Amino acid sequence: MADAESIETSNQKIGIGSPIRGKEKSDSGRCQECHGVDGMSTDAKVPNHAGQYADYLIKQLKNFQSGERTHQVMTIMAEDLSTEDIADIAAYFASQKPMQGEDVNRVNPVASNLFNNGDQARGIPACNSCHGINGKGKITDTVVYPMIGGQRETYLRGQLVNWKLNERHNSPEGVMNKVAQLLSEDEIDALAYYISGL
């Protein structure tokens, strides 16, 4: 029998939507064509959603609807989704086996140090202070920090560059913009490589 903590964590992860309805909607809505039936994308530029926190996915879809976040395809795909549709689709992907890096033995001392310790001298916090151990995400009372461990390398790199250039600006209090702007291009490449293997 599952203990209360694991049940609560499961409920927090899946949110208020129905994974069963979400599976059907994600199929008919063509989400699975890009993000995969199990939430694991086969396109390097398309993010994995497997095991991602539902509340994070809900926020992103609503941001695409509002224009706070823009993407040539996702803005159109999200446009006609109802609040219930969004919750159900998010719950479906959240209920899948969490994304896992293909190469968990990737070694990069620079990225490992930034991920686990940050760089206090430059004001860079450790990635895991928000994104959790091995980048598997974290929920606080006010914020859902997404799972990034095992995410696609090309996608991670692209998003870090977008944060750095202020082409994406929908993180709480702009924290990701502030962090990414302190990273060099080589550090961004190293982090994307390292995190995708977690």
Helices and strands as residue ranges (DSSP letters): H 4-14, H 19-28, H 31-35, H 54-66, H 74-79, H 83-94, H 109-117, G 120-122, H 128-131, G 133-135, E 138-139, E 144-145, H 153-164, G 172-174, H 175-180, H 185-196
